[in-house]
Amino acid sequence: MKILIADDHRLIVEAVADKLKELTPDLAVCTAFSVDELHHALDASVALALIDLGMPGARGVEHISEAHRRWPGLKIIVLSGAQDDAVVRAAMEAGAQGFIPKAHSPEAMLMAVQTVLGGGTYLPWQLMPGTAPATERASDEALDPYTVALSPSIAQLRHMLTDRQLDVLSHLSAGQPNKEIARGLGISEGTVKIHLAAIFRALRARNRTEAVIAARALGGVERLKENQRLAQV
């Protein structure tokens, strides 16, 4: 798997690259430090691009739109120092599947990457329309800054699981090893591992057994899928 990091701050690029290595040892990282370099670096082998909104040569979100237009299968996460609603809306309308304020933690960035690679959309709860400020939310140690309380069971997750991650969780609950899960879903074992990492993080599980137990405590995979469906209505 190949991920592109496009940002003109080398320290940020190096820090993000180091964190991304936690995803899989087979990860390949390429970089771009300007919009011109971004467009030259993108090709069909890049699975996901983390793109700075304010890099040299950028005019608003035009470079996001152009990347999305030229490579419609590319998954894009925007990195930005700004996080107001207008900026977020413009980035998502330009074709991004995720938005990460640069002030957020490396763990949040990794969660965003896992979510988007899994086919989902990532926005920190603070940036989601209609989400109450932290001071107005119920006090609950089970919730953290990246949880959106959409329903009783979903609220106990660190982040909503994508449909594909729920499929992986369903196979996991049936006791299948990674190879069988990959074969059943038509994906690579490496992709299964990425989904499992996101599942473990969301369920606060340290291993496969704890993940299955946690899923059952939340009503099972079918209950989670139903909550997911209702949350998207």
C-alpha positions as CSV (number, residue, x, y, z in Angstrom):
1,M,0.0,0.0,0.0
2,K,1.2,3.5,-0.9
3,I,0.3,6.7,0.9
4,L,1.2,10.2,-0.2
5,I,1.9,13.0,2.3
6,A,1.6,16.5,0.8
7,D,2.7,19.3,3.1
8,D,5.4,21.9,3.0
9,H,6.5,21.4,6.6
10,R,9.1,18.6,6.6
11,L,8.7,18.0,10.4
12,I,5.0,17.4,9.9
13,V,5.7,15.1,6.9
14,E,8.3,13.1,8.9
15,A,6.0,12.8,12.0
16,V,3.0,11.7,9.9
17,A,5.2,9.2,8.0
18,D,6.5,7.7,11.3
19,K,3.0,7.3,12.7
20,L,1.7,5.7,9.5
21,K,4.2,2.9,9.8
22,E,2.0,1.5,12.6
23,L,-0.5,0.6,10.0
24,T,1.5,-2.1,8.2
25,P,5.2,-2.9,7.7
26,D,4.6,-3.0,4.0
27,L,3.5,0.6,3.8
28,A,5.2,2.8,1.2
29,V,5.2,6.6,1.8
30,C,5.9,9.2,-0.9
31,T,6.0,13.0,-0.3
32,A,5.2,16.3,-2.0
33,F,6.0,19.8,-0.7
34,S,4.0,21.9,-3.2
35,V,0.9,21.6,-5.4
36,D,3.1,21.0,-8.4
37,E,4.9,18.1,-6.7
38,L,1.6,16.8,-5.5
39,H,0.2,16.4,-9.0
40,H,3.5,14.9,-10.3
41,A,3.6,12.4,-7.4
42,L,0.0,11.1,-7.8
43,D,-0.5,8.0,-9.8
44,A,-2.7,4.9,-9.8
45,S,-0.5,3.2,-7.2
46,V,-1.4,5.8,-4.5
47,A,-4.2,4.5,-2.3
48,L,-4.6,7.6,-0.1
49,A,-3.2,11.1,0.0
50,L,-3.0,13.3,3.1
51,I,-3.0,16.8,1.6
52,D,-2.3,20.2,3.3
53,L,-4.8,23.0,2.4
54,G,-2.2,25.7,2.7
55,M,0.8,24.3,0.8
56,P,2.7,26.4,-1.8
57,G,0.7,26.8,-5.0
58,A,-2.7,26.1,-3.3
59,R,-5.7,28.3,-4.2
60,G,-8.4,27.3,-1.7
61,V,-9.4,23.7,-2.4
62,E,-8.6,23.7,-6.1
63,H,-5.7,21.3,-5.6
64,I,-8.1,18.9,-3.8
65,S,-10.7,19.1,-6.6
66,E,-8.0,18.6,-9.2
67,A,-6.6,15.5,-7.4
68,H,-10.1,14.1,-7.1
69,R,-10.9,14.8,-10.7
70,R,-7.7,13.2,-12.1
71,W,-7.8,10.2,-9.8
72,P,-11.4,9.6,-8.8
73,G,-10.5,6.4,-7.0
74,L,-8.0,8.2,-4.7
75,K,-8.9,8.5,-1.1
76,I,-8.1,12.0,0.2
77,I,-7.8,13.3,3.8
78,V,-7.2,17.1,4.2
79,L,-4.8,18.4,6.8
80,S,-5.4,21.9,7.8
81,G,-4.5,24.5,10.5
82,A,-8.0,26.0,10.1
83,Q,-11.1,24.1,11.2
84,D,-14.2,26.3,10.7
85,D,-17.3,24.9,9.1
86,A,-16.8,26.7,5.8
87,V,-13.3,25.3,5.3
88,V,-14.4,21.7,6.2
89,R,-17.5,21.9,3.9
90,A,-15.4,23.2,1.0
91,A,-12.8,20.4,1.4
92,M,-15.4,17.6,1.6
93,E,-17.3,19.0,-1.4
94,A,-14.1,19.1,-3.3
95,G,-13.7,15.3,-2.9
96,A,-12.1,14.7,0.4
97,Q,-13.2,11.7,2.6
98,G,-11.6,13.0,5.8
99,F,-10.5,16.2,7.5
100,I,-7.9,16.4,10.2
101,P,-7.0,19.7,12.0
102,K,-3.3,19.8,12.5
103,A,-3.8,20.5,16.2
104,H,-5.2,17.1,16.7
105,S,-3.3,14.1,18.0
106,P,-1.3,11.5,16.0
107,E,-3.8,8.9,17.3
108,A,-6.6,10.9,15.7
109,M,-4.7,11.1,12.5
110,L,-4.2,7.3,12.5
111,M,-7.8,6.7,13.2
112,A,-8.8,8.9,10.3
113,V,-6.5,7.1,7.9
114,Q,-7.9,3.7,9.1
115,T,-11.5,4.9,8.7
116,V,-11.0,6.3,5.2
117,L,-9.0,3.3,4.0
118,G,-11.9,1.2,5.3
119,G,-14.3,3.1,3.1
120,G,-15.7,5.5,5.7
121,T,-15.6,9.3,6.1
122,Y,-13.8,10.8,9.0
123,L,-14.6,14.1,10.8
124,P,-13.7,14.8,14.4
125,W,-17.0,15.1,16.4
126,Q,-16.3,18.9,16.9
127,L,-16.6,19.4,13.2
128,M,-19.8,17.4,12.6
129,P,-22.9,19.4,11.9
130,G,-25.3,19.5,14.8
131,T,-22.9,18.0,17.3
132,A,-23.1,19.6,20.7
133,P,-20.0,21.2,22.3
134,A,-18.0,19.1,24.7
135,T,-19.3,21.1,27.7
136,E,-22.9,20.2,26.7
137,R,-22.3,16.5,26.4
138,A,-23.0,14.0,29.2
139,S,-20.1,13.2,31.3
140,D,-19.0,9.6,30.5
141,E,-15.6,8.2,30.9
142,A,-16.3,5.8,28.1
143,L,-16.5,8.7,25.7
144,D,-13.4,10.5,24.3
145,P,-13.0,13.6,22.0
146,Y,-13.4,11.5,18.9
147,T,-16.7,9.8,19.8
148,V,-20.0,10.9,18.4
149,A,-23.0,9.8,20.6
150,L,-25.4,8.8,17.9
151,S,-27.1,6.0,19.7
152,P,-26.7,4.0,23.0
153,S,-24.4,1.4,21.5
154,I,-22.6,3.5,18.9
155,A,-21.8,6.0,21.7
156,Q,-19.6,3.4,23.4
157,L,-17.3,3.2,20.4
158,R,-14.3,5.5,19.9
159,H,-15.5,6.0,16.3
160,M,-18.2,4.5,14.1
161,L,-17.1,1.4,12.3
162,T,-17.4,1.4,8.5
163,D,-19.6,-1.2,6.7
164,R,-16.5,-3.1,5.6
165,Q,-15.1,-3.1,9.2
166,L,-18.4,-4.5,10.4
167,D,-18.1,-7.2,7.8
168,V,-14.7,-8.0,9.1
169,L,-16.0,-8.0,12.6
170,S,-18.7,-10.4,11.6
171,H,-16.2,-12.9,10.2
172,L,-14.0,-12.4,13.2
173,S,-16.9,-13.2,15.5
174,A,-17.3,-16.5,13.6
175,G,-13.8,-17.4,14.6
176,Q,-12.2,-17.0,11.1
177,P,-8.5,-16.3,10.7
178,N,-7.2,-13.4,8.6
179,K,-6.7,-15.6,5.5
180,E,-10.3,-16.8,5.5
181,I,-11.6,-13.3,6.2
182,A,-9.6,-12.0,3.3
183,R,-10.8,-14.7,1.0
184,G,-14.5,-14.3,2.1
185,L,-14.5,-10.5,1.5
186,G,-12.3,-10.5,-1.6
187,I,-9.6,-8.3,0.0
188,S,-5.9,-8.8,0.9
189,E,-4.7,-10.0,4.3
190,G,-2.9,-6.6,4.7
191,T,-6.3,-4.8,4.3
192,V,-7.8,-7.2,6.9
193,K,-5.1,-6.2,9.4
194,I,-5.8,-2.5,8.8
195,H,-9.5,-3.1,9.5
196,L,-8.7,-5.1,12.6
197,A,-6.6,-2.4,13.9
198,A,-9.5,0.1,13.5
199,I,-11.9,-2.4,15.1
200,F,-9.6,-3.0,18.1
201,R,-9.2,0.8,18.6
202,A,-13.0,1.4,18.3
203,L,-13.9,-1.4,20.7
204,R,-11.0,-0.7,23.1
205,A,-9.9,-4.3,22.6
206,R,-6.3,-5.5,22.9
207,N,-6.9,-8.7,20.8
208,R,-9.4,-10.6,18.7
209,T,-11.1,-12.3,21.7
210,E,-11.7,-9.0,23.5
211,A,-13.0,-7.5,20.3
212,V,-15.6,-10.3,19.9
213,I,-16.6,-10.0,23.6
214,A,-17.0,-6.2,23.3
215,A,-19.1,-6.5,20.1
216,R,-21.4,-9.0,21.8
217,A,-21.7,-6.7,24.8
218,L,-22.9,-4.0,22.4
219,G,-25.6,-6.2,21.1
220,G,-23.7,-8.1,18.4
221,V,-22.6,-7.2,14.9
222,E,-26.2,-7.0,13.5
223,R,-27.2,-4.5,16.2
224,L,-24.1,-2.4,15.3
225,K,-25.0,-2.5,11.7
226,E,-28.6,-1.4,12.4
227,N,-27.3,1.5,14.6
228,Q,-25.0,2.4,11.7
229,R,-27.9,2.4,9.3
230,L,-30.0,4.6,11.6
231,A,-27.2,7.0,12.2
232,Q,-26.8,7.5,8.4
233,V,-30.5,8.3,7.8
